[in-house]
Amino acid sequence: MSRMIQARVTDPQYDWLFERAIDEEGDMSAAIRGAIDLARSFADLLSCPDPHGRLQARLDAAQEEMAREAYFDEYGHFPEDAPK
């Protein structure tokens, strides 16, 4: 289910959102949903007992995923799926 929202934003906020919409192939709704998801993640991060630890864990996970994707791009399979 989805709901309609309407908001007043400043010119800089609109410009930032518009740039995000361009990244979403012109879909302003997708850009707004992405901005809300980003804000929720940021709020969750800041409200946890150890924000630095949580941020480091997220960065480590992202770096590991990028390494896995690079490995796949190079070898055509993930390390755990390597032929034996």
N, C-alpha and C positions, 0 to 999 in steps of 0.2 A: 504494500500500500504506500502511496506517496501523498504528500500534502503540499498545497501551494503556500508560498510565503511571499511577503512584500517587505522591503526594507528601504530605509533612507541611509545612504552611505556618502562619505565625503568623496571629492574628486580623486584624491590619491587612492582611497580604498577601491573605488570603481575601476581605476586604471589598473591596479594590481589584479583585481578579479578578471578584468578583460584580458590581461596578458595570460592568465591561467586558462581562460576560455579558449584562447588561440591554441594553447597546448592540448586542449581537449577537442580539437577539430571544430572549434566554434560553438561548442555546446556550453552555454552559460549555466544551465542546470547542473551539468557535470562539474563545472568549476566551483559552483556554490557547494555542492555535496562534498567535493574534495576539500574545500576550505573548512567546512564544518568538521570533517574527519580529522584534518590537521589540527584544528583548534582543540578538539577532544583529546587527541594524543598528547598535545603540549600540556593541556590542563592536567591530564592524568600523570604525566611525567613530573610536573612541578608539585603535585600534591602528594606524591609518594614519600615514604620516610627517607629513602636514599636516592634522590634524583640523579646524582652523578653515577651511581652504580647501575641504575636502570638505563640511563643513556648509554653508558659504556656497553652494557649487554645488548642493546639495540644496534649499536654501531658494530659490535663484533658479529652479530647475526647477519647484518647487512653485508659486511665484508666477506663472511663465509659464503653467503649466497652468490655474491659477485664472483668469487673464486671458483665456485662450482659451475657457474654459467660459462666462465672463461675456459675451464677444463672441458666442458661439453663442446664448446665452439671449436676447441683445438682437436679433441679426440673423437667426438661424435657419440660419447656416452659419459655417464657420471662415473667417478672413481669406484664406487661400490658395485657398479655394473660391468666392470672391466672383465674381459674374457680371461678365463683361467687356464 
